[in-house]
Amino acid sequence: MKANILKTFLERIKNNLYIIIPLICIGLMALYEVVIINFMPFAVDFRDRYKAGELILNDPINLYNKVRYYYLPSFATVLSVTISLLPYFISYFTYFIINTILAMLMTLEYNKIIILMDVKKKNHRFLFLMVISNGYVIMSNLNNNNFKSVAGFLILLVIRRELQYRKNQKEKDLKYYFINYNLLFFGIGIIPPLIFLIFIYIFSDIHLNEIFKKEKLKLICIAILVFSIQNFLFFLYPSCIFDFINSYAENNATQRGNRIPFFYTEQLLIFDNNQFFFFTVDDNQIFFFISLFFLVVSTLLLIFNNKLQVEEKFAYFSLVSLIISAWAWKSILVLFPFSLLLFIPFFNQEKKGIEFIKKNIFILIGLISLASLYFFFPNFTFFKYFPFLKEEHFIFLMNLRAIIPLIIYIGCFLILRLKKLKSIKNNKEIY
């Protein structure tokens, strides 16, 4: 009897090894982060969010004035009745455990998503899961003990529910939308630069020519209601709306300094004396305005495209954001895994061995390049262990190390896309 139980247990471990290994990687990174801080809470990100929760209870009108807080009030409201009620030390490590679990849940949700997108074999799913569950992106989230994993988990959960309903051909009712809107709106409240995903999501089920139909108006009303309930502080203290907007402008000017704010140029290009190439700028705000313009245009193009499913729209928006969003680094935990979904339709799962590599060469290169971006440690980390990299002839290569894999990653996708379009064109000519 005991032998059978042990055999069953070992068989289950073997069958799920492809998902257990990525989870172990996250657990080991969490353990490493706890050890290097000597079990003492220090993360500034967590401290400021903890204080924001206290402000909601004591001085809500100054939520955006007294602490470094750039998120919607909904987030601070939840903090005020959860971790901000605990003593700081206990709160820090309680959330650190939750944060680690959430990082694991993100991996589990991603696994469900790619299963629903028909990645059938476990060893194939393992490739994708190992990329999104490792590297500095995950370590930084744990090191700062911040809350982006909450947002990542909730947004992935929304997309998984979408895929599941579609696969099971279940009809979406008002309850479904109410739950999904709540999950998505709260998640975006933690990463406001992803607010465009809300509009993409809402209008994925509401075509603009149907916007005044009774059923569609109900959905818009539900969305407005959900946002209003979650962010009631804006209605109690309207000045908080402007404080929220100004908090981003101040953060851009003070923390980003004279750096060009794209995640792949922050350590590469610094403009001095207000001179940037051939034109003069007063500060780096021009890059944020340019970025905002192109993000709005991209969002509108995706909203008007009725041929794409919502997960594809999220994936395209994520890929575009990696290129043009001046706030990409704040949302990289979400952008990277979503952009990777674009490669799945091109994935050849039938071949094995060398033939598998040949047929999926651009996908594999794309995975490797994204993995290198996940391990994009800041310069000072490399300089600490490899001081010779500070030398002039190495600095240029060091600063380029994010651009090169990003170009390869995007290039691989474009090649796959062009090959597919060429194949479709050839098939049409034959028929």
Solvent accessible surface area in square Angstrom, and as a share of the most:
residue,aa,sasa,rsa
1,M,176,0.78
2,K,171,0.72
3,A,76,0.59
4,N,96,0.49
5,I,102,0.52
6,L,103,0.51
7,K,142,0.60
8,T,75,0.44
9,F,117,0.49
10,L,99,0.49
11,E,87,0.39
12,R,156,0.57
13,I,62,0.32
14,K,144,0.61
15,N,64,0.33
16,N,55,0.28
17,L,83,0.41
18,Y,24,0.09
19,I,14,0.07
20,I,42,0.21
21,I,60,0.30
22,P,0,0.00
23,L,35,0.17
24,I,91,0.46
25,C,27,0.16
26,I,1,0.01
27,G,25,0.24
28,L,110,0.55
29,M,22,0.10
30,A,7,0.06
31,L,106,0.53
32,Y,105,0.40
33,E,6,0.03
34,V,18,0.10
35,V,83,0.48
36,I,88,0.45
37,I,24,0.12
38,N,113,0.58
39,F,118,0.49
40,M,116,0.52
41,P,27,0.17
42,F,109,0.45
43,A,1,0.01
44,V,68,0.39
45,D,25,0.13
46,F,0,0.00
47,R,95,0.35
48,D,8,0.04
49,R,9,0.03
50,Y,19,0.07
51,K,87,0.37
52,A,0,0.00
53,G,0,0.00
54,E,63,0.28
55,L,21,0.10
56,I,23,0.12
57,L,97,0.48
58,N,119,0.61
59,D,34,0.18
60,P,26,0.17
61,I,78,0.39
62,N,40,0.20
63,L,0,0.00
64,Y,17,0.07
65,N,93,0.48
66,K,130,0.55
67,V,26,0.15
68,R,69,0.25
69,Y,2,0.01
70,Y,20,0.08
71,Y,21,0.08
72,L,12,0.06
73,P,0,0.00
74,S,4,0.02
75,F,5,0.02
76,A,0,0.00
77,T,32,0.18
78,V,65,0.37
79,L,7,0.03
80,S,2,0.01
81,V,94,0.54
82,T,62,0.36
83,I,15,0.07
84,S,9,0.06
85,L,113,0.56
86,L,66,0.33
87,P,83,0.52
88,Y,68,0.26
89,F,106,0.44
90,I,93,0.47
91,S,0,0.00
92,Y,2,0.01
93,F,37,0.15
94,T,49,0.29
95,Y,7,0.03
96,F,10,0.04
97,I,107,0.54
98,I,69,0.35
99,N,0,0.00
100,T,17,0.10
101,I,85,0.43
102,L,21,0.10
103,A,6,0.05
104,M,49,0.22
105,L,60,0.30
106,M,14,0.06
107,T,1,0.01
108,L,57,0.28
109,E,9,0.04
110,Y,0,0.00
111,N,14,0.07
112,K,85,0.36
113,I,0,0.00
114,I,0,0.00
115,I,67,0.34
116,L,31,0.15
117,M,35,0.15
118,D,72,0.37
119,V,0,0.00
120,K,146,0.62
121,K,73,0.31
122,K,86,0.36
123,N,98,0.50
124,H,8,0.04
125,R,16,0.06
126,F,56,0.23
127,L,59,0.29
128,F,0,0.00
129,L,0,0.00
130,M,55,0.25
131,V,15,0.09
132,I,11,0.06
133,S,0,0.00
134,N,23,0.12
135,G,1,0.01
136,Y,48,0.18
137,V,7,0.04
138,I,9,0.05
139,M,31,0.14
140,S,19,0.12
141,N,8,0.04
142,L,1,0.00
143,N,42,0.22
144,N,47,0.24
145,N,0,0.00
146,N,11,0.06
147,F,9,0.04
148,K,40,0.17
149,S,1,0.00
150,V,26,0.15
151,A,0,0.00
152,G,1,0.01
153,F,34,0.14
154,L,22,0.11
155,I,0,0.00
156,L,3,0.02
157,L,27,0.14
158,V,0,0.00
159,I,0,0.00
160,R,40,0.14
161,R,43,0.16
162,E,6,0.03
163,L,10,0.05
164,Q,67,0.30
165,Y,42,0.16
166,R,89,0.33
167,K,119,0.51
168,N,89,0.45
169,Q,165,0.74
170,K,107,0.45
171,E,157,0.70
172,K,53,0.23
173,D,80,0.42
174,L,78,0.39
175,K,145,0.61
176,Y,3,0.01
177,Y,19,0.07
178,F,87,0.36
179,I,60,0.30
180,N,0,0.00
181,Y,1,0.00
182,N,42,0.21
183,L,37,0.18
184,L,0,0.00
185,F,9,0.04
186,F,32,0.13
187,G,0,0.00
188,I,1,0.00
189,G,0,0.00
190,I,4,0.02
191,I,3,0.01
192,P,13,0.08
193,P,17,0.11
194,L,3,0.02
195,I,69,0.35
196,F,20,0.08
197,L,1,0.00
198,I,15,0.07
199,F,93,0.39
200,I,0,0.00
201,Y,2,0.01
202,I,16,0.08
203,F,36,0.15
204,S,26,0.17
205,D,35,0.18
206,I,0,0.00
207,H,69,0.31
208,L,69,0.34
209,N,135,0.69
210,E,43,0.19
211,I,41,0.21
212,F,173,0.72
213,K,116,0.49
214,K,150,0.64
215,E,102,0.46
216,K,44,0.19
217,L,72,0.36
218,K,72,0.31
219,L,10,0.05
220,I,37,0.19
221,C,80,0.48
222,I,24,0.12
223,A,6,0.04
224,I,106,0.54
225,L,92,0.46
226,V,1,0.00
227,F,69,0.29
228,S,28,0.18
229,I,102,0.52
230,Q,27,0.12
231,N,1,0.01
232,F,86,0.36
233,L,7,0.03
234,F,17,0.07
235,F,131,0.55
236,L,113,0.56
237,Y,69,0.26
238,P,80,0.50
239,S,54,0.35
240,C,0,0.00
241,I,67,0.34
242,F,134,0.56
243,D,31,0.16
244,F,32,0.14
245,I,100,0.51
246,N,76,0.39
247,S,9,0.06
248,Y,30,0.11
249,A,47,0.37
250,E,110,0.49
251,N,4,0.02
252,N,7,0.03
253,A,49,0.38
254,T,105,0.61
255,Q,98,0.44
256,R,26,0.09
257,G,34,0.33
258,N,59,0.30
259,R,88,0.32
260,I,6,0.03
261,P,1,0.01
262,F,29,0.12
263,F,7,0.03
264,Y,38,0.15
265,T,10,0.06
266,E,39,0.18
267,Q,50,0.22
268,L,35,0.17
269,L,60,0.30
270,I,86,0.44
271,F,13,0.06
272,D,87,0.45
273,N,144,0.74
274,N,70,0.36
275,Q,85,0.38
276,F,31,0.13
277,F,135,0.56
278,F,194,0.81
279,F,92,0.38
280,T,92,0.54
281,V,8,0.04
282,D,130,0.67
283,D,68,0.35
284,N,1,0.00
285,Q,35,0.15
286,I,65,0.33
287,F,14,0.06
288,F,8,0.03
289,F,136,0.57
290,I,76,0.39
291,S,1,0.01
292,L,77,0.38
293,F,126,0.52
294,F,97,0.40
295,L,3,0.01
296,V,61,0.35
297,V,54,0.31
298,S,16,0.11
299,T,6,0.04
300,L,87,0.43
301,L,121,0.60
302,L,17,0.09
303,I,15,0.08
304,F,127,0.53
305,N,56,0.29
306,N,92,0.47
307,K,189,0.80
308,L,40,0.20
309,Q,83,0.37
310,V,7,0.04
311,E,9,0.04
312,E,51,0.23
313,K,4,0.02
314,F,0,0.00
315,A,1,0.01
316,Y,48,0.18
317,F,2,0.01
318,S,1,0.01
319,L,10,0.05
320,V,44,0.25
321,S,2,0.01
322,L,1,0.00
323,I,66,0.33
324,I,38,0.19
325,S,7,0.04
326,A,0,0.00
327,W,27,0.10
328,A,1,0.00
329,W,83,0.29
330,K,47,0.20
331,S,2,0.01
332,I,8,0.04
333,L,9,0.05
334,V,1,0.01
335,L,1,0.01
336,F,0,0.00
337,P,3,0.02
338,F,1,0.01
339,S,0,0.00
340,L,0,0.00
341,L,3,0.02
342,L,10,0.05
343,F,1,0.00
344,I,9,0.04
345,P,77,0.48
346,F,38,0.16
347,F,16,0.07
348,N,45,0.23
349,Q,27,0.12
350,E,141,0.63
351,K,79,0.33
352,K,155,0.65
353,G,54,0.52
354,I,116,0.59
355,E,79,0.36
356,F,26,0.11
357,I,79,0.40
358,K,126,0.54
359,K,110,0.47
360,N,1,0.01
361,I,69,0.35
362,F,54,0.23
363,I,1,0.00
364,L,31,0.16
365,I,63,0.32
366,G,0,0.00
367,L,9,0.05
368,I,122,0.62
369,S,6,0.04
370,L,0,0.00
371,A,28,0.21
372,S,52,0.33
373,L,2,0.01
374,Y,2,0.01
375,F,99,0.41
376,F,21,0.09
377,F,44,0.18
378,P,19,0.12
379,N,22,0.11
380,F,147,0.61
381,T,34,0.20
382,F,52,0.22
383,F,35,0.15
384,K,147,0.62
385,Y,133,0.51
386,F,100,0.42
387,P,85,0.53
388,F,100,0.42
389,L,25,0.12
390,K,121,0.51
391,E,83,0.37
392,E,154,0.69
393,H,124,0.55
394,F,65,0.27
395,I,54,0.27
396,F,125,0.52
397,L,107,0.53
398,M,16,0.07
399,N,21,0.11
400,L,34,0.17
401,R,46,0.17
402,A,1,0.00
403,I,34,0.17
404,I,86,0.43
405,P,15,0.10
406,L,7,0.03
407,I,111,0.56
408,I,74,0.38
409,Y,0,0.00
410,I,27,0.13
411,G,25,0.24
412,C,6,0.04
413,F,8,0.03
414,L,93,0.46
415,I,68,0.35
416,L,17,0.09
417,R,85,0.31
418,L,116,0.58
419,K,113,0.48
420,K,83,0.35
421,L,83,0.41
422,K,134,0.57
423,S,54,0.35
424,I,72,0.37
425,K,127,0.54
426,N,66,0.34
427,N,75,0.38
428,K,149,0.63
429,E,122,0.55
430,I,129,0.66
431,Y,217,0.83
